[in-house]
Amino acid sequence: MNQTEIINIFTKKTLGVTFVLSAAALAFAQEKVGISGSVVNKNNQPIPYASVTFSNKANKLYSDAALTDEKGQYKVDLVPGDYDISFEAIDYKKSVLSKQITAAGNIGAFSIASESTATNAKTTEIQGVTITAQSTKPYKVELDKRTYDPSQDIISKGGNLQDVLQNVPSVEVDTDGTVSMRGSSNVKFLINGKPSALLGISEGSNALQSIPADQIERIEVITNPSSKFEASGTSGILNIILKKSKKVGFNGSVVGTLGYQPRTMLNANLSWRKNKFTWFLNGGGGYNESTNTSRNSNMNYDRNQPFQLLKSDQENKTKNYFKNYNATGGLVFDLDDNNSFNASGTVRTFNGEADGTINYFYQYNAPFTNPHTLRTSDGNNNNLAFQGDFGWDHKFDNKGQNLSVSLSLQRNRSRNYTDIFQEDNFTIIRDTNNQITDITHDMQYELSNNSQYSLSKTLIGKIDYELPIGENSKLEAGYRIDRNTNFYDNTANQADNLNAPFYTLNKFTNITNYDELFNAFYLQFRSKIGKFGYQLGLRDEISNVKVDYRNLEGTTINNNKNYNNLFPSVYLSYDLGKDNQFLLNYSRRIDRPRSWFLIPYFSITDNQNLFLGNVDLNPSYVDSFEFGYSVSKKKYTLNPTLFYKKTTGDDKVVSYQLDQRTNIFYTTPVNLGTNEQYGLDFNGTADVFPWLKLMGNFSIFGYKTTGDYTYNTIDVHGNNITVTQPYDGKGVSTRARLNATFKVDKTFSFQLQGFYRGPQNTSSSDRKAMYALNLGASKTIWNGDGTIAFNMQDLFNTRSMRSTSYFPTGFRESYNQWQPRQFSISLTYRFKQGEKIEQPKKKKDINANDTGGDEQGGPM
């Protein structure tokens, strides 16, 4: 039996156990009976850690599963009825037995035959086996979410979370690391079901790159979250589930990666499980570089004013150097069959340096027509995050009545510092009305620096309760409190020439205290009547947001906003057959402004493209509907989904000029109006041949944005005017992704992934299409204990963003490539797969295997 088959057995069964146990909570609340038995080989010797699955023929909610212990014995509580019992173990053939369960008792020993193709025969004492493995299907549809298993994702092996997300259906990653779902970037990230210090203060590309792909067990894509989840994130939730060890004894794996642009990474996942205790330690670090290239070309319409700026071109190149380290340690203590306690701690540090060069080229309606500015920057940033998690799970009985209590304490500190040097080969002379009167050939120098400090502290407390009611219903209720305190300190200084002293830029030097307090209550009821299932939920969130901002110009802003909103959710399903159903759901969500969206004048790294926060920004709300169909067969899965979303108070980042006589552009978030999205999202997998597997995602959606924004500006004649800029837009856009995995033999596979994002237009901007091709290859070595993988991102170096923005005075053409083509090679080594156990000597015709898989790590 090869490693892939070993991997398939374990994950199919362990994930099956998880699914079955979760489904069992919905089962009829009637008395269960205790069933025991054992699994042996043809020589009547016990088989440890065999998988035993009881599938109820009448109702799959009554199904359950278990693993045999070191003596080949198992115990399970079942509702009486007719069952198909399947037995599976490494190096043994799968066997199925039909049996009527009527009362408690021992159903005896069941003998399973040795696999004729087994390898690694041994005559010495063997290691205990833990069945670990690769899921047969990387994509699975459930009632309220879609689950992606990255274990078969060759392209992202040795990479990080950002690499994995580029392969997840319904998810897109822009060239700058921005993550979006179905065209919207308002995505909420969770780690193991809650916000995490692993992602830091922001959820940008730097944070995503700090989580190794090897530590990710699965990603839950929740496009329409139920009332049980927090209501923020109008386009949905991405829940990153990190690996948890299910093995007995000491286990571990080490992954090393080398790549270009330079990338190095080393990560280890270690665990030790004995009796009631499970200890784990995950950690590692890495170094990588990236090169960002952006270009802007601005063209002005008015060409008749003296010294009028006709055209300006800007080219920006930034070289980034990143170092990140993280470690997570903790334990799980099973006090008894009904109580389990867990505690873990995480520390993460991120250090980065950036060397940037910006070249500005101007063309004025003046004799001197070729002025030029060179702006260089040298910056560094440091981020240090801590997180402590504590939990208690209590099971009242075996009927599904459970209580879960958790507490998470997080602290994140960030420091950023940038030195800027600017050299101009011209001088602009203005009159008292700020009108340009002359442009002279003169060399001017300017120096500035910008330092930013931020500190975030978070407390999250949760209580969740589950109660079965009647025969096929369940009630869920819970409470959650989020307390976030954020402190931002921004300082900017400038010197007008090389010999002049620095002075403070009062507008850019500010302090902000940003505090959030959320209290949430939810109630959820689910049931099933024949083939019809439903889940109704209601969530109440009480929000209090305080902003205290002040700068050295004397501007002071104290803003206190309170919201109390109800968020209902409805899920309906109808079963056409086994793994074949219709799904209809509705939910209401909220998009609260990000803290840095409310802070004016945050950075001056580029003094001609400034971000200006909007302290008056309000939340936006979305009503979301989905109607889908899901079918899962042995050779394929299909999941088409029709969706419709309407957002009110929609917030967008817009661009404008406060003074049309200058070349300074501002971007700021504003509440525009309404935004509607509707379309079809199609996901599917197919095992076309034994050597070819396909996974595809295609989305086509229409959009309609209605709204406008107003700002005050100075026109080219020096007059103060008010401009109302429409942001209306409608059209159709597409997204497509196709993964093709080719299995050359049992140890070697390679993968191709194609990506395409169609153009998208509004009245103020046009965004061009984007496409890319990625390549990956993987080979198992060292009798299954090792894996070597190679991947190349953006094979033809085509992944770039191109757009055109329109202003009252002209238009701007933009180009951005966040990361050019890169490749890497990684090596994974797995060791101590299972605990050594005492067993009789095996004869030479009895086959055994002492290796397991690569699912490591610990709960967070």
HELIX and SHEET records of a PDB file:
HELIX    1   1 GLN A    3  ALA A   24  1                                  22    
HELIX    2   2 LYS A   60  TYR A   62  5                                   3    
HELIX    3   3 PRO A  150  GLN A  152  5                                   3    
HELIX    4   4 LEU A  161  LEU A  165  1                                   5    
HELIX    5   5 ALA A  197  LEU A  199  5                                   3    
HELIX    6   6 SER A  205  LEU A  208  1                                   4    
HELIX    7   7 ALA A  213  GLN A  215  5                                   3    
HELIX    8   8 ASN A  506  PHE A  508  5                                   3    
HELIX    9   9 SER A  595  LEU A  598  5                                   4    
HELIX   10  10 TRP A  782  GLY A  784  5                                   3    
SHEET    1   A 3 GLN A  73  LEU A  78  0                                        
SHEET    2   A 3 VAL A  33  VAL A  40 -1                                        
SHEET    3   A 3 GLY A 105  SER A 111  1                                        
SHEET    1   B 4 ASP A  64  LEU A  67  0                                        
SHEET    2   B 4 SER A  51  ASN A  56 -1                                        
SHEET    3   B 4 GLY A  81  ALA A  89 -1                                        
SHEET    4   B 4 TYR A  92  ILE A 101 -1                                        
SHEET    1   C 5 TYR A 139  VAL A 141  0                                        
SHEET    2   C 5 ARG A 146  TYR A 148 -1                                        
SHEET    3   C 5 ILE A 216  ILE A 222 -1                                        
SHEET    4   C 5 GLY A 236  LEU A 242 -1                                        
SHEET    5   C 5 VAL A 187  ILE A 191  1                                        
SHEET    1   D 2 VAL A 171  VAL A 173  0                                        
SHEET    2   D 2 VAL A 179  MET A 181 -1                                        
SHEET    1   E18 TYR A 503  THR A 504  0                                        
SHEET    2   E18 SER A 473  ALA A 495 -1                                        
SHEET    3   E18 GLN A 444  ILE A 469 -1                                        
SHEET    4   E18 ASN A 402  ASP A 424 -1                                        
SHEET    5   E18 HIS A 372  LYS A 395 -1                                        
SHEET    6   E18 ASN A 339  TYR A 364 -1                                        
SHEET    7   E18 LEU A 309  ASP A 334 -1                                        
SHEET    8   E18 PHE A 277  ASN A 300 -1                                        
SHEET    9   E18 ARG A 263  LYS A 274 -1                                        
SHEET   10   E18 GLY A 249  TYR A 260 -1                                        
SHEET   11   E18 GLN A 822  PHE A 831 -1                                        
SHEET   12   E18 GLY A 786  GLN A 793 -1                                        
SHEET   13   E18 MET A 770  ILE A 781 -1                                        
SHEET   14   E18 PHE A 748  ARG A 757 -1                                        
SHEET   15   E18 GLY A 729  LYS A 743 -1                                        
SHEET   16   E18 LEU A 692  ILE A 714 -1                                        
SHEET   17   E18 PHE A 665  PHE A 689 -1                                        
SHEET   18   E18 ASN A 609  PHE A 611  1                                        
SHEET    1   F17 TYR A 503  THR A 504  0                                        
SHEET    2   F17 SER A 473  ALA A 495 -1                                        
SHEET    3   F17 GLN A 444  ILE A 469 -1                                        
SHEET    4   F17 ASN A 402  ASP A 424 -1                                        
SHEET    5   F17 HIS A 372  LYS A 395 -1                                        
SHEET    6   F17 ASN A 339  TYR A 364 -1                                        
SHEET    7   F17 LEU A 309  ASP A 334 -1                                        
SHEET    8   F17 PHE A 277  ASN A 300 -1                                        
SHEET    9   F17 ARG A 263  LYS A 274 -1                                        
SHEET   10   F17 GLY A 249  TYR A 260 -1                                        
SHEET   11   F17 GLN A 822  PHE A 831 -1                                        
SHEET   12   F17 GLY A 786  GLN A 793 -1                                        
SHEET   13   F17 MET A 770  ILE A 781 -1                                        
SHEET   14   F17 PHE A 748  ARG A 757 -1                                        
SHEET   15   F17 GLY A 729  LYS A 743 -1                                        
SHEET   16   F17 LEU A 692  ILE A 714 -1                                        
SHEET   17   F17 ASN A 720  PRO A 726 -1                                        
SHEET    1   G12 TYR A 503  THR A 504  0                                        
SHEET    2   G12 SER A 473  ALA A 495 -1                                        
SHEET    3   G12 GLN A 444  ILE A 469 -1                                        
SHEET    4   G12 ASN A 402  ASP A 424 -1                                        
SHEET    5   G12 HIS A 372  LYS A 395 -1                                        
SHEET    6   G12 ASN A 339  TYR A 364 -1                                        
SHEET    7   G12 LEU A 309  ASP A 334 -1                                        
SHEET    8   G12 PHE A 277  ASN A 300 -1                                        
SHEET    9   G12 GLY A 810  GLN A 817 -1                                        
SHEET   10   G12 MET A 801  PHE A 807 -1                                        
SHEET   11   G12 SER A 765  ARG A 767 -1                                        
SHEET   12   G12 GLN A 760  ASN A 761 -1                                        
SHEET    1   H 2 THR A 427  ARG A 430  0                                        
SHEET    2   H 2 ILE A 436  THR A 440 -1                                        
SHEET    1   I 8 TYR A 503  THR A 504  0                                        
SHEET    2   I 8 SER A 473  ALA A 495 -1                                        
SHEET    3   I 8 ASN A 510  ILE A 529 -1                                        
SHEET    4   I 8 PHE A 532  ASN A 551 -1                                        
SHEET    5   I 8 THR A 556  GLY A 577 -1                                        
SHEET    6   I 8 ASN A 580  ASP A 591 -1                                        
SHEET    7   I 8 SER A 620  SER A 632 -1                                        
SHEET    8   I 8 TYR A 636  TYR A 656 -1                                        
END                                                                             
